[in-house]
Amino acid sequence: MSSASQAPAGPVPFWHRLNQFFAFPLQRKPLFYSTVLAVCSMLYGVLFFLPDVLAVLLIEVGILLAASRYGFKVVAMGSRGLQRAEDFPDRLDDEWTALPWKLFGILLVQGIVVGWLQRVSTGLAELAWLAVSFLLPATMILLVQTGSLFASLNPAAAWGVVRIIGWPYGLLCFFLFLLSQGAAIALALLMPLFKGWLLLPLGNWLFIYFGWVMCSLLGYAMYQNHEAFGIDLLPGGGLDDDAPPDRRTPRQIAQEATDALVAQQITDGDLAGALGTAYEDQRLHGDELPAQRRYHRVLALTDKTDTLLLHAQRFIPLLLNAGQTTEALKAFVTCRERDAQFVIADAGHTLALANTAWNGGDARQAIALLGGFDRRFKGHALVPKAYELVARVLLQGMNRPDMALKVLATLQARHADSPSVAEVQWLLRAHLPQPAAGGEAPSTP
C-alpha cells in the first residue's frame, strides 16, 4: 500500500494529541493570564469593608468568569483549527463573550429539572442527572456553535452532536471526566508542601490549568469533526502532525491571499478593482508593510501620481524604520520618476536614503537627495552630517575635491563646533593647503 493511501483522511484523532492539550495552558499568553488570575485571589483584602468570606467569594466569582470566558475562546478558536494561543485574535466575537453566563443558565435549568424529578422519583432523577452529565460536552459544543442558550437546551440537538462524533464521544467524556478531577488530585498532593496563604492562588491556578486543558481538548474534538459540524476554519488553522510545518501566522496567510487576489485582478485587466482591494487592506492595516507595499505597487501602475506621492510620505518612512533601506530607495526613485521635485518631509529619513544611495554606489542619487537639505531643514541637528556626506560623495564618488573644499568652507562657517568639520578636514587632508616649512599647521575648530 502506498504511503499516500496510508495517510489520514482528516485531522489526527484527539486521543493522539493529549500532550498538546496539556501543553496549551503553558504557552506564554495563557500561562501569564492564568498566573495573573491566580494572584488576583489575594486581593480580597482590598474589599476590607466586606467580611472576608464574602470578599473571597466575590473575587473567586470574578476569577471564574474571566477564566471561563477565556476557556470558551480556547474552544471556539480550537474548533476553527487554531492550536496556538499567539494566533488567537485579541477580541472575541460578541456572540461568544456571554457564553459563561449562558452555560450557567443551562446548568441552572437542568438542575431545576433534575430537582423536580427528584420529587417525583429518585431513580428517574438519577437517570436524568446521568443523561445531563453525559450530554454536557455536546451541550457546550452546541453553545459554542449556536451561541444560543435555548438551542443548547435541546436534548435532540445534543444527541445529534453525539451522533456526529460517533463512538469517540464516549472516549471524550472519559478524558474530560479524568481532567475534571485533576485539579483536586494535584492540590491534595501539593497541600503538604504549601501552607497558608499560598494555597488559595495555587488552587485557583490548578483549576484554571485543568479547565483550559479540557477546553483545548473539546475545541480540538470539534475541529476533528469541523466538516460535519459545518465549521469554517480560520486562516492558518488546521495543521496536523502529518502536514509540513507552516510557521505563517493567520495574518500572513491573509496577506498572501490578498496578494493573490490583487495579482489576479491585475492579470484580468481590472486595475481599478486591484487598486480598491489594495487601498482597503492598507487602510485597515496602516502599520503593516505588506499592505502598504502592495498599495504602492498598484499605485505605480496607475496615473494617480498625487496619490502615489502622498502615500510614499508614509510608506518610505515605514520601510526605513523596518530597516528596508534598499526598498525605500527604490520607492523614492519611483516617485522621483513621476515628479522630479519629490522630496521626503523628514530630515532623518532623507539622510538615510542618501546614505543608502551612497553605499549602493550611486553618487549622483545621493547628491540629488541632499540637494537643498540645509534650506529645507534649517537648524536641524543633522545638517552637519548632511554636509559631511556631500563632501564624501563629491570627493570619493565624483572626484571633485574642489567642490568638496567649498562644502568644507560652508561647514566651517556655519557649524564650526560640529565634529563633522574635523571629519571632512581629515577626508580632504591631501587637498588642504600645507603649512610652510617651519610654520605651524593650520588650526582646526
BAKEMAR-413073 format. One record per residue (C-alpha): residue in one letter; x, y, z. Coordinates in steps of 0.2 Angstrom, whole numbers. Example, Ala and Ser with C-alpha at 12.3 -4.5 7.8 and 13.67 -1.06 7.14 Angstrom:
// BAKEMAR-413073
  residu      x      y      z
       A     62    -22     39
       S     68     -5     36
// end
This chain:
// BAKEMAR-413073
  residu      x      y      z
       M      0      0      0
       S      7     17     -4
       S     11     30      9
       A     -2     42      1
       S    -16     29      5
       Q     -9     26     22
       A    -11     45     26
       P    -25     50     37
       A    -40     57     28
       G    -44     70     41
       P    -36     78     56
       V    -27     67     68
       P    -39     59     82
       F    -39     69     98
       W    -33     54    108
       H    -16     56     98
       R    -14     74    104
       L    -16     73    123
       N      1     80    125
       Q     -4     95    115
       F    -19     99    126
       F     -9     98    142
       A      4    110    135
       F     -8    123    129
       P    -10    132    146
       L      9    133    147
       Q     10    143    132
       R     16    161    135
       K      0    170    134
       P    -12    158    143
       L      2    155    156
       F      4    173    160
       Y    -15    176    161
       S    -18    161    172
       T     -5    167    184
       V    -12    184    185
       L    -29    177    188
       A    -22    166    202
       V    -13    180    210
       C    -29    191    210
       S    -36    179    223
       M    -25    188    236
       L    -34    204    233
       Y    -49    200    244
       G    -40    212    257
       V    -45    227    245
       L    -63    224    250
       F    -59    227    268
       F    -77    234    270
       L    -84    216    267
       P    -82    201    278
       D    -68    190    272
       V    -79    176    267
       L    -89    187    256
       A    -74    196    249
       V    -66    180    244
       L    -82    174    236
       L    -84    189    225
       I    -66    189    219
       E    -67    170    216
       V    -83    173    205
       G    -74    186    195
       I    -59    174    193
       L    -71    161    187
       L    -80    172    175
       A    -63    178    167
       A    -56    160    166
       S    -72    153    159
       R    -73    167    146
       Y    -55    163    140
       G    -59    144    141
       F    -74    147    128
       K    -61    157    117
       V    -50    142    118
       V    -64    130    112
       A    -70    142     99
       M    -53    145     91
       G    -48    127     93
       S    -64    122     84
       R    -58    133     69
       G    -41    125     69
       L    -31    137     79
       Q    -20    127     92
       R     -8    141     97
       A    -13    155    108
       E     -2    168     99
       D    -13    165     84
       F    -29    169     93
       P    -37    186     89
       D    -36    199    103
       R    -55    201    104
       L    -69    188    104
       D    -85    190     93
       D    -99    197    103
       E   -109    181    102
       W    -95    172    112
       T    -92    184    126
       A   -108    180    135
       L   -106    161    134
       P   -101    158    153
       W   -117    166    158
       K   -127    156    146
       L   -118    140    152
       F   -123    145    170
       G   -141    147    164
       I   -141    130    156
       L   -134    122    171
       L   -147    131    182
       V   -162    125    171
       Q   -155    107    171
       G   -153    107    189
       I   -171    113    192
       V   -177    100    181
       V   -167     86    190
       G   -173     93    206
       W   -191     92    201
       L   -189     74    195
       Q   -181     70    212
       R   -198     74    220
       V   -206     63    208
       S   -194     48    208
       T   -177     46    214
       G   -172     33    201
       L   -179     45    187
       A   -169     59    194
       E   -153     49    194
       L   -156     44    176
       A   -159     62    171
       W   -143     68    180
       L   -133     54    171
       A   -140     60    154
       V   -136     78    158
       S   -118     74    163
       F   -116     63    148
       L   -123     76    136
       L   -114     91    144
       P    -99     91    132
       A   -112     90    117
       T   -121    104    126
       M   -105    115    126
       I   -102    111    108
       L   -119    117    104
       L   -117    133    114
       V   -101    137    105
       Q   -108    134     88
       T   -125    142     90
       G   -122    155    104
       S   -140    151    110
       L   -145    146    127
       F   -162    139    121
       A   -154    129    106
       S   -141    122    118
       L   -155    115    130
       N   -162    104    116
       P   -158     86    120
       A   -161     81    102
       A   -149     93     96
       A   -136     87    109
       W   -139     69    104
       G   -136     75     86
       V   -119     81     91
       V   -115     64     99
       R   -120     55     83
       I   -109     66     73
       I    -94     62     84
       G    -98     44     85
       W    -90     31     97
       P    -76     43    101
       Y    -88     54    111
       G    -88     41    125
       L    -69     42    125
       L    -70     61    125
       C    -82     61    140
       F    -70     49    149
       F    -55     60    146
       L    -65     76    152
       F    -70     67    167
       L    -52     62    172
       L    -47     80    169
       S    -61     87    179
       Q    -53     78    194
       G    -36     83    190
       A    -35     99    200
       A    -42     92    216
       I    -30     77    215
       A    -15     89    211
       L    -20    101    225
       A    -21     86    238
       L     -4     81    233
       L      4     98    234
       M     -5    104    251
       P      8     96    262
       L     21    107    253
       F     12    123    253
       K      4    131    268
       G     -6    146    272
       W    -10    160    260
       L     -1    151    245
       L    -15    138    244
       L    -28    149    238
       P    -19    156    222
       L    -11    138    220
       G    -28    130    220
       N    -35    143    208
       W    -21    141    196
       L    -23    122    196
       F    -42    123    192
       I    -39    136    178
       Y    -25    125    171
       F    -35    109    170
       G    -50    119    164
       W    -41    126    150
       V    -34    108    146
       M    -52    102    145
       C    -56    117    134
       S    -42    114    122
       L    -47     95    121
       L    -65    100    117
       G    -60    113    104
       Y    -49    100     95
       A    -63     87     95
       M    -74    100     87
       Y    -61    104     74
       Q    -58     85     71
       N    -77     85     65
       H    -77    103     58
       E    -84     97     41
       A    -98     88     49
       F   -102    102     60
       G   -101    115     46
       I    -87    125     55
       D    -76    136     43
       L    -58    136     48
       L    -49    152     51
       P    -33    157     41
       G    -19    146     47
       G    -30    134     55
       G    -30    115     53
       L    -12    110     54
       D     -8     92     58
       D      7     82     63
       D      7     74     46
       A      7     90     37
       P     23    100     33
       P     26    113     47
       D     18    130     42
       R     25    144     53
       R     14    158     45
       T      3    167     56
       P    -16    169     51
       R    -12    187     46
       Q      2    182     35
       I     -9    169     26
       A    -22    183     24
       Q     -9    194     17
       E     -4    181      4
       A    -22    178     -1
       T    -24    197     -4
       D     -8    197    -14
       A    -15    183    -25
       L    -32    192    -27
       V    -24    209    -32
       A    -12    200    -44
       Q    -27    191    -52
       Q    -37    207    -54
       I    -22    215    -62
       T    -20    200    -74
       D    -38    201    -78
       G    -36    219    -83
       D    -46    225    -68
       L    -34    239    -62
       A    -47    249    -53
       G    -53    233    -43
       A    -35    229    -39
       L    -32    247    -33
       G    -48    246    -22
       T    -43    230    -14
       A    -26    236    -10
       Y    -32    253     -4
       E    -45    245      8
       D    -32    232     15
       Q    -19    246     18
       R    -32    257     26
       L    -37    243     39
       H    -18    239     42
       G     -9    255     42
       D      6    249     51
       E      9    233     41
       L     22    234     27
       P     15    220     16
       A     -2    230     14
       Q      7    247     11
       R     19    239     -1
       R      5    231    -11
       Y     -4    248    -12
       H     12    257    -18
       R     15    244    -32
       V     -3    245    -38
       L     -2    264    -37
       A     14    264    -48
       L      4    256    -61
       T     -9    269    -62
       D     -9    288    -67
       K    -13    293    -49
       T      3    302    -46
       D     -3    314    -32
       T     -9    299    -23
       L      7    289    -26
       L     17    303    -19
       L      6    306     -4
       H      6    288      1
       A     25    287     -2
       Q     27    300     13
       R     20    286     24
       F     27    271     15
       I     45    276     14
       P     47    280     32
       L     39    264     37
       L     52    255     26
       L     66    264     34
       N     60    261     51
       A     59    242     47
       G     77    243     40
       Q     71    240     22
       T     83    254     16
       T     86    247     -2
       E     67    245     -5
       A     64    263      2
       L     76    270    -10
       K     68    261    -24
       A     51    268    -19
       F     59    285    -18
       V     66    283    -36
       T     49    278    -42
       C     42    294    -35
       R     56    304    -42
       E     52    297    -60
       R     35    304    -58
       D     39    321    -50
       A     57    327    -51
       Q     54    339    -36
       F     48    325    -25
       V     56    325     -8
       I     54    316      9
       A     47    328     23
       D     59    321     37
       A     77    325     39
       G     82    309     46
       H     74    299     33
       T     81    309     19
       L     99    307     26
       A     95    288     27
       L     90    287      9
       A    106    297      4
       N    117    285     14
       T    108    270      6
       A    111    278    -12
       W    130    281     -7
       N    133    264      0
       G    125    257    -16
       G    137    266    -27
       D    125    279    -34
       A    134    295    -30
       R    123    306    -41
       Q    107    300    -32
       A    115    303    -15
       I    119    321    -21
       A    101    324    -28
       L     94    318    -12
       L    104    330     -1
       G    101    345    -13
       G     94    360     -3
       F     95    349     13
       D    101    364     23
       R     87    375     17
       R     73    363     19
       F     79    358     37
       K     87    374     43
       G     93    372     60
       H     91    353     61
       A    105    344     70
       L    108    333     55
       V    113    347     44
       P    132    345     48
       K    130    326     44
       A    122    330     28
       Y    137    342     23
       E    149    328     28
       L    141    315     17
       V    140    328      2
       A    159    331      4
       R    162    312      5
       V    152    309    -11
       L    160    324    -20
       L    177    318    -16
       Q    176    299    -17
       G    162    296    -28
       M    164    311    -41
       N    182    316    -39
       R    178    334    -36
       P    189    339    -22
       D    187    357    -27
       M    168    357    -24
       A    171    347     -8
       L    183    361     -2
       K    168    373     -4
       V    157    362      6
       L    170    362     20
       A    171    380     20
       T    152    382     22
       L    153    369     36
       Q    166    378     45
       A    157    395     43
       R    140    388     49
       H    144    374     60
       A    162    377     67
       D    159    367     83
       S    152    351     74
       P    163    335     74
       S    159    334     56
       V    171    348     52
       A    186    338     58
       E    179    323     49
       V    178    332     32
       Q    195    340     36
       W    203    323     38
       L    194    317     21
       L    202    332     12
       R    219    332     21
       A    228    329      4
       H    219    344     -3
       L    221    357     11
       P    235    370     10
       Q    251    363     18
       P    260    373     31
       A    276    382     26
       A    292    374     32
       G    295    378     50
       G    277    385     51
       E    263    380     61
       A    249    368     55
       P    233    377     52
       S    222    376     67
       T    206    365     67
       P    190    370     76
// end
